[in-house]
């Protein structure tokens, strides 16, 4: 006795197409969820900027010569630290300035309540106004601190503030 098996093959093909549609739908969903929103690299960029500034003023725990109370260092912070704040001309960024960096030096014994002994900054100073605000479409502010000694062994506290705007591209 032989049975006609053509009907069973048709039922299996319907399930096979349903499984294919489910798998394809899952792949499309994962791709859109992964690539649907740009990756916000501003916090990483602000961290790298702060690290580069820390390297510029201190090496191996000691303050670099010619940094503290040096007017030339203050006026040419970007050149002295090997930084470049130039950005692509997307979204009118050339006119606005997308970065800000500030380095404050404090006497270690009176920090944090004291005024800074010396401060150097570069970039768009207006970005500091957004640091205490919360929101997705605001610049990313990062503050880092470090302690260092000068060549006589006097300790200093250094606070580095780095800010990256680039809202149109990342947020």
N, C-alpha and C positions, 0 to 999 in steps of 0.2 A: 504494500500500500504506500503510494507516494502522495505527498501533500504539496500543494502549491505554496511556495515560500515567497512569492513575489510581494505579497502584502506586508510581510514582516520587514522586508528590505526597505520598503517605502516609509514605514514608521521609524525605523532607525535613522534614515536620512533626515527626517524632520527634527529629531533630537540632535543630530549632528550639526545642523544649521543653527539650531537654538544655542548650542554650546559655543559655536563659532561667533555668533552675535554677542553673547555675554562676554567672551574673552576680548573681542574687538572693542566693545563698549568700555570695559575696564581699562584697556590700554589707552584709549582716547581720553578717558577721565584722568588717568594718572599723568599723561602728558600735559593736559591743560592745567592741572593743579600744580605741576612742577614749573612749567614755563609761563603760566598765566600772569604772574606777578614778578617784577624785576627783583633781583637780589640786592639788598641794601648793603653796600660795602662801605658806607660812610664811617661807621664805628671802627672798622678795621683801619681805614685810611687815617682817621684821627689818632688811633693808637700808634700807627707807624710814624706819624708826624711828631707825636710826643716822644717816642723812642729816639728819633733822629735828633731832636732838640736836646734830650738828655745826654746823648753821646757828644753833642757839640760843647756842652758846658762842663761835663765831668767825664773823667776817664779813670777807671779802676778805683773809684771812691774818692778821687782827688779832683779838686777844681782845676780846670785848665787855666793856664796863664793867659792874662790879657782879657779875661772875661768880666770879672767883677769890677764895677765902677769905671768901666772903660766906655767913653762916649762913642768911640769909633765902632765898637762892638754893637752898641745899642742902635746906632744909625744904620748899620749894614748887617743886620741880623741874618737876613736871607743869604747874602754872599758869604758871610763868615761861617755859617752852618752848612753851606752847600745845598740850600733849599731853593726850589723853583715853584712859585705859586701860579705859573701860567696854566691856563686851562684851554680846552678847545672852545671854539666860538659857537657852541650850541646854546640855544635858548637865550642868547644875549649875555652870556657869562663873562665876556671880556670886560664889559663895563661895570659889573657888579663886584667881582672879587668873591671867590668861593671858599677862601681859607682865612683863618686867623690863628696866630700863635703868640702867646705871651709867656714870658719867663720871669718870675719874681724870685728875688733872693732875699732871704730873711736871716736874721741872727738866730742861731739855733737855740740859745738860752731864753729868748723871749718869744719864740714862735709858738702858737699861731696868733697870739694877741697883738703882736706888734705890726707896725707898718713895714713895708718892704724897704730894704736898704737900697735896692737897685732893681729896675724893671726894664725889660726890653720887649718890644712887640713888633709884629709885622702883619700885614694883611688888612682885611676889612674889619675895622674896629666896631662897626655897627652890629656885627654878629653876636657880640657879648650880651646884647639886650635880650636874646632869645634863650639864654642858658638856663634860666630858672623856670621856664615854661614847659608844659607838657603837651605833646601832640605829635601826630605822625608826620605832618608836613612842616616840621621845624628843623633847623640845623642841629647836627649832633655835636654836643659839647663833651669834652673829656678833660678831667683834671687829674694830674698825676703829681706825686711828690717824691722827692728823694733827698737824701742827706749826703753831704760831702764835706771834705776837709780841704783847707788851703795848704800851701806848702809849709806854713808854720804850725799847722795842726789845729787851727781854729775851725770849729764846725759851723756849717751853714745848712739851712733848710731851703730847698728850691721847689717852687710850685710851678708846674707847666700846665698851661691851659691851651688846648688845641680844639679848633672848631672847624667843621667841614659842612658846607651848605649843600650844594648839588641836589636840591630838592626835586627839580623837574625830572631828573634822570633816575633817581633812586627811590623816592618815596611814593 
